[in-house]
Amino acid sequence: MSSEYNKRIKRRNFIKKSSAGLLGAGMLNSKKSFGLEEDNAKDESPRIKQYRTLGRTGFRVSDIGFGGAYPNEEEIVKALIRAGVNYIDTAESYNENVIGSSIKGFDRKSLFITTKMAAFKNFETKEQILARARKSLEKLQTDYIDCLMIHAAQSSEIIKSEAFHSAVKQLKNEGRLRYCGVSCHGSMWIHEPKESMDEILLGAVEDGRFDVLLLTYNYLMQDMGKKIMKACKEKNIGTTIMKTDPYSKYFLLKKTYDMMVEKSTKDGTPIPAYATNLFSKFERYKEQAESFIEKHNLSGTDEIRAAAIRFVLDNPDADCVLMSFTTFEDIDNYVKLSGNPLSSSDKKTLKDYEKSLGRFYCRHACGVCEEHCPHHVPVNTIMRYDQYFHAQNQREYASEQYASLHGHKAEACENCPGYCEKHCPYNVPVHSLLNIAHRKLTSTS
């Protein structure tokens, strides 16, 4: 049988399983949608078990929400909604058309839909923002947007844009918008001013006009996220979380390393110079990695990923954890984590991973090394696209985003001595990772 045939069979079986006994659109905010035992007894597919109040909005959102540029399949979005996922995060540059077609037939009031609007340095006029918002409404095929966010704010100046806030006020008066928010990965540092994620988002908290924030938080990068969530709690601002899984980069590197060694042995091709530094360090950590895998009896990265997601869910200050769902298998794998507490075994696994292999993860929204780069390479942004490429399997999107970057990309890193790596507070071999990322993100295969 072909792989495409198997894919169609899996999809058909998933839809059949997830549809049987699932609730109609009007029931999503009723008690029956909250993962009660009587529902689960009739339905073997995973369901959302926990809902949390999204700050001052008062809306009860699923602890696991959908966020990202994918999926591009209506069936996946519909299956998510039937599974109880009621928080949907998109953007004008993402998949608004797909979301709009997918929510037809469901009770609109049972869903919380957020879309995001980008501003490179600052927003244009109020009229242009209104036109963009109305275009989003058209694509989403809805009368109103629950939350309109500033997409990936890179400065405190952007969050104070009077053009944006004036447009938000008018949209609210028209009944087209309920709340506003802001997402942030930190600045690119090639632009002025150089501000970190916590500086920008804490500024948004103090501004007082934002109802929901989208921020990075995971078990390898906690400090900024905790600080932001604490401030949000005090002001009753909703928090949604991204980049929850610091992808098990070591295991990806091992695969790359093995392929390079095999090729070098087979045809005498030398291992590229850019990889020498990385793999010399890699060799030193192989024994630690193998010991870690054996100690925790791991069969793959899925167990680490699940523990990482549960770590974020375990924080009561995190209202909704956003996941990227690209396949029906993702629904099975992620939705089942809802309401699933972090075990002592999970904590031990994550702690040991941090100690053994954490240095292979370039911390999202960090950017500490970037001011030391003479070429002004946006290190953190490139490594974020690399994470989209590998961890979320959004290869086309990641490559497109990388291609659209202005100024120097990681091609400038090949003959550089690695100033970024020398100044990394986490001892990440980021110079080598950038070289590998460049080759992956520019590959046509």
C-alpha positions in Angstrom: 0.0 0.0 0.0 1.2 3.5 -0.7 1.9 6.0 2.1 -0.8 8.3 0.7 -3.4 5.5 0.9 -2.4 4.8 4.5 -2.7 8.5 5.3 -6.3 8.6 3.9 -7.2 5.5 5.9 -5.8 7.1 9.1 -7.7 10.2 8.4 -11.0 8.4 7.7 -10.6 6.3 10.9 -9.8 9.4 13.0 -12.8 11.3 11.8 -15.1 8.3 12.3 -13.8 7.8 15.8 -13.8 11.5 16.8 -17.3 12.1 15.4 -19.0 9.2 17.2 -20.7 10.5 20.3 -19.1 14.0 20.0 -21.2 17.0 20.9 -22.8 19.4 18.5 -21.6 22.9 18.2 -24.0 24.4 20.7 -22.8 22.1 23.4 -19.1 23.1 23.5 -19.5 25.4 26.5 -22.0 23.2 28.3 -20.9 20.8 31.1 -20.9 17.9 28.7 -18.0 19.4 26.8 -15.7 19.4 29.8 -14.4 15.8 29.6 -16.9 14.1 31.9 -16.6 10.4 32.4 -20.0 9.6 30.8 -18.7 11.2 27.6 -15.4 9.5 27.6 -17.1 6.1 28.1 -18.8 6.6 24.8 -15.8 8.0 23.0 -12.3 6.6 22.9 -10.7 9.6 21.3 -8.9 12.1 23.6 -10.9 15.0 24.9 -10.1 18.3 26.7 -10.4 17.7 30.4 -9.6 21.1 31.8 -10.7 24.7 31.1 -9.2 27.8 32.6 -10.4 31.4 32.9 -8.6 33.7 30.4 -7.9 36.6 32.7 -10.3 39.6 32.6 -12.1 38.2 29.5 -13.9 35.8 31.8 -13.9 33.2 28.9 -13.3 29.6 29.9 -10.7 28.4 27.5 -9.3 24.8 27.0 -6.0 24.4 28.7 -4.6 23.3 25.4 -5.3 25.5 22.4 -4.5 25.6 18.7 -1.9 28.0 17.5 0.3 28.3 14.5 0.4 28.7 10.7 -0.9 25.2 10.2 -3.1 23.1 9.7 -4.3 23.9 6.3 -6.9 21.1 6.5 -10.4 21.9 7.7 -10.9 18.4 8.9 -8.1 18.8 11.5 -9.5 22.0 12.8 -13.0 20.6 13.1 -11.7 17.5 14.9 -9.9 19.8 17.3 -13.1 21.7 18.1 -15.0 18.4 18.5 -12.3 17.3 20.9 -13.1 20.4 23.1 -10.4 22.7 21.9 -12.0 26.2 21.9 -9.1 28.6 21.8 -7.9 29.2 18.2 -4.9 31.4 17.5 -4.1 32.5 13.9 -2.8 35.6 12.1 -3.4 37.6 8.9 -0.3 35.9 7.4 -1.4 32.4 8.6 -4.5 30.4 7.8 -7.5 32.6 8.4 -9.3 31.2 5.4 -9.0 27.7 6.7 -10.2 28.7 10.2 -13.2 30.6 8.7 -14.3 27.6 6.7 -13.8 25.2 9.6 -15.9 27.0 12.2 -19.0 26.9 10.1 -21.7 24.9 11.8 -20.2 25.3 15.3 -21.6 27.7 17.9 -19.5 30.8 17.4 -19.9 31.9 21.0 -18.3 28.7 22.2 -15.0 29.6 20.5 -12.4 32.2 21.4 -10.7 33.3 18.1 -7.5 35.4 18.2 -5.8 36.8 15.1 -2.6 38.7 15.0 -1.5 41.8 13.0 2.2 42.4 12.3 4.0 45.7 12.5 7.7 45.8 11.5 8.7 49.1 13.1 5.4 50.7 13.9 1.8 50.6 12.6 0.6 52.7 9.7 -2.6 54.8 9.9 -5.8 53.9 11.8 -7.6 53.5 8.5 -5.1 51.0 7.2 -5.4 49.0 10.4 -9.2 49.0 10.2 -8.9 47.8 6.6 -6.6 44.9 7.6 -8.9 44.0 10.5 -11.9 43.9 8.2 -10.0 41.7 5.8 -9.4 39.3 8.6 -13.0 39.3 9.5 -13.9 38.5 5.9 -11.4 35.6 5.8 -12.5 34.3 9.1 -16.2 34.5 8.0 -17.2 35.8 11.4 -19.0 38.9 12.6 -16.4 39.6 15.3 -12.9 38.7 16.5 -12.5 37.8 20.2 -9.0 39.2 20.4 -6.8 41.2 18.0 -3.1 41.0 18.8 0.0 42.9 17.8 2.0 40.2 16.1 5.6 39.6 17.4 6.0 43.0 18.9 9.7 44.0 18.8 9.6 47.2 20.8 7.8 49.1 23.5 7.1 51.8 20.9 4.9 49.4 18.9 2.7 48.5 21.9 1.9 52.2 22.4 0.9 52.8 18.8 -2.1 55.2 18.9 -3.1 54.2 15.4 -3.5 50.6 16.6 -5.4 51.5 19.8 -7.6 54.0 18.1 -8.6 51.3 15.5 -9.2 48.8 18.4 -11.5 51.3 20.1 -13.5 51.8 16.9 -13.7 48.1 16.2 -15.0 47.5 19.8 -17.6 50.2 19.4 -18.8 48.6 16.1 -19.1 45.2 17.9 -16.4 43.7 15.6 -13.8 43.1 18.4 -14.0 42.2 22.1 -10.4 42.3 23.3 -6.8 43.2 22.3 -3.5 41.6 23.0 0.2 41.3 22.0 2.6 38.5 21.3 6.4 38.7 21.5 9.5 36.7 20.8 11.8 39.6 21.8 13.4 42.0 19.3 15.6 41.0 16.4 18.3 43.2 18.0 19.3 44.4 14.5 16.8 47.2 15.0 16.7 49.9 17.7 15.9 49.8 20.5 17.3 46.4 21.7 14.6 45.1 24.1 14.0 41.7 25.6 10.7 39.8 25.6 10.1 40.6 29.3 10.8 44.3 28.9 8.3 44.6 26.0 5.6 42.5 27.6 5.9 44.0 31.0 5.5 47.3 29.3 2.3 46.0 27.8 1.1 45.0 31.2 1.8 48.4 32.6 0.1 50.1 29.6 -3.2 48.7 30.8 -4.9 48.4 27.5 -4.1 44.8 26.7 -6.3 41.9 27.8 -4.3 38.9 26.6 -0.6 38.2 26.1 1.2 35.5 24.1 4.7 34.6 25.4 7.4 32.0 25.4 7.8 29.7 28.4 9.2 26.2 28.8 11.3 24.1 31.3 14.6 25.3 29.9 13.6 29.0 29.7 11.5 29.9 32.8 12.6 33.2 34.3 11.2 35.7 31.8 8.0 33.8 31.5 7.4 33.5 35.2 8.0 37.2 35.7 5.5 38.1 32.9 2.9 35.7 34.1 3.1 37.0 37.7 2.6 40.5 36.5 -0.4 39.4 34.4 -1.9 37.6 37.3 -1.8 40.8 39.4 -3.5 42.8 36.6 -5.9 39.9 35.7 -4.5 39.7 32.1 -4.9 36.4 30.2 -1.8 34.4 29.3 -1.3 32.1 26.4 1.9 30.2 26.0 4.0 29.3 23.0 7.3 27.4 22.4 6.4 25.0 25.2 8.6 22.2 23.8 12.3 23.0 23.6 12.7 20.5 20.8 15.1 17.6 21.6 17.8 19.1 19.4 20.4 16.6 20.5 18.5 13.7 18.9 18.2 15.7 15.6 21.9 16.5 15.7 22.7 12.8 16.3 20.9 11.9 13.1 22.7 14.7 11.2 26.0 13.6 12.6 25.5 9.9 11.8 24.6 10.9 8.2 27.7 13.0 7.8 30.0 10.3 9.2 28.4 7.7 7.0 28.8 9.9 3.9 32.4 10.7 4.8 33.3 7.1 5.4 31.5 6.0 2.2 32.9 8.5 -0.4 35.6 10.3 1.5 33.7 13.6 1.7 35.1 15.6 4.6 32.8 16.8 7.3 32.1 20.5 6.6 34.3 22.9 8.6 31.2 24.6 10.1 30.3 21.3 11.8 33.7 20.5 13.3 33.2 22.6 16.4 29.7 21.3 17.0 30.6 17.6 16.6 33.7 17.8 18.8 31.3 18.9 21.6 28.7 16.5 20.4 31.1 13.6 20.9 31.8 14.6 24.5 28.1 14.5 25.3 27.2 11.3 23.5 28.0 9.2 26.6 25.9 11.5 28.8 23.0 11.3 26.3 23.1 7.5 26.1 23.2 7.3 29.9 20.2 9.7 30.1 18.2 7.6 27.6 19.0 4.4 29.4 18.3 5.8 32.8 14.8 7.0 31.9 14.1 4.1 29.6 13.2 6.3 26.7 12.2 5.0 23.3 12.2 8.3 21.5 11.6 12.1 21.9 7.8 11.8 22.3 8.1 11.1 26.0 10.3 14.2 26.6 8.0 16.3 24.5 4.9 15.2 26.5 6.7 15.9 29.8 7.7 19.4 28.5 4.1 20.2 27.7 2.9 18.9 31.0 5.5 21.1 32.7 3.8 24.2 31.3 0.3 22.9 32.0 1.4 22.4 35.6 1.7 26.2 36.0 -1.6 27.6 37.2 -0.6 31.0 35.8 -0.6 29.7 32.3 -4.2 30.0 31.0 -3.8 28.3 27.7 -0.9 26.3 26.1 -0.8 26.7 22.3 0.2 23.7 20.2 0.7 23.3 16.5 -1.5 20.6 15.1 -0.4 19.4 11.6 -1.8 15.9 11.6 -4.5 13.8 13.2 -1.8 12.0 15.2 -1.0 15.4 16.8 -4.5 15.6 18.1 -4.2 12.2 19.8 -0.8 13.0 21.2 -1.5 16.5 22.6 -5.1 16.6 23.6 -4.6 13.6 25.8 -2.3 15.8 27.9 -5.1 18.1 29.0 -5.7 18.0 32.7 -2.8 15.5 33.0 -0.6 16.5 35.9 3.2 16.6 35.8 4.5 13.5 37.6 7.6 13.2 39.8 9.0 11.0 37.1 8.4 13.8 34.5 10.2 16.3 36.7 13.2 14.0 37.1 13.4 13.4 33.3 13.3 17.1 32.5 15.8 18.0 35.2 18.2 15.4 33.9 17.7 16.4 30.3 18.5 20.0 31.2 21.7 18.9 32.9 22.8 16.5 30.2 21.6 18.0 26.9 20.1 21.4 27.6 23.0 23.2 26.1 21.9 22.1 22.6 18.8 24.3 22.8 19.0 28.0 21.8 16.7 29.7 24.2 13.7 31.4 22.5 13.4 35.1 23.0 16.9 35.3 24.6 19.0 37.2 22.1 21.8 38.0 24.6 24.4 37.0 22.0 23.1 39.1 19.2 24.6 42.4 20.2 28.1 40.8 19.8 27.5 39.8 16.2 29.4 42.1 13.8 27.2 41.1 10.9 23.9 41.8 12.8 22.6 38.3 12.2 19.1 37.9 13.9 20.3 34.7 15.7 17.2 34.1 17.8 14.8 34.7 14.9 16.7 32.2 12.7 16.8 29.6 15.5 13.0 30.1 15.9 12.5 29.3 12.2 14.8 26.3 12.6 12.5 25.1 15.4 9.4 25.6 13.2 11.2 23.5 10.5 12.1 20.6 12.8 9.9 20.5 15.8 6.6 21.6 14.2 7.3 20.2 10.7 6.4 23.5 9.2 9.2 23.3 6.6 7.7 25.4 3.8 6.6 28.2 6.2 9.9 28.2 8.0 11.9 28.4 4.8 9.6 31.2 3.5 10.1 33.2 6.7 13.8 32.8 6.5 14.0 33.9 2.9 12.0 37.0 3.8 14.5 38.2 6.4 16.2 41.5 5.6 20.0 42.0 5.9 22.5 39.2 6.7 21.2 35.7 7.3 23.3 32.8 8.6 25.4 32.6 5.4 27.5 35.3 7.2 28.3 32.7 9.9 30.4 30.2 7.9 33.7 32.0 8.1 33.0 33.8 11.3 34.9 32.8 14.5 31.6 32.6 16.4 31.2 35.7 18.5 27.7 34.6 19.4 28.8 31.3 20.8 31.5 33.0 22.9 28.9 35.2 24.6 26.1 32.6 25.0 25.3 32.4 28.8 24.0 28.8 28.3 27.1 27.5 26.4 25.0 26.6 23.4 27.1 25.8 20.3 24.9 28.4 18.5 27.5 29.3 15.8 27.4 25.7 14.5 23.6 25.5 14.9 23.2 28.6 12.7 25.3 27.0 9.9 23.2 23.9 10.0 20.0 25.9 10.1 21.0 27.9 7.1 21.5 24.8 5.0 18.2 23.3 6.1 16.2 26.5 5.6 17.6 27.1 2.2 17.4 23.5 1.0 14.9 22.8 -1.8 14.6 19.1 -0.9 
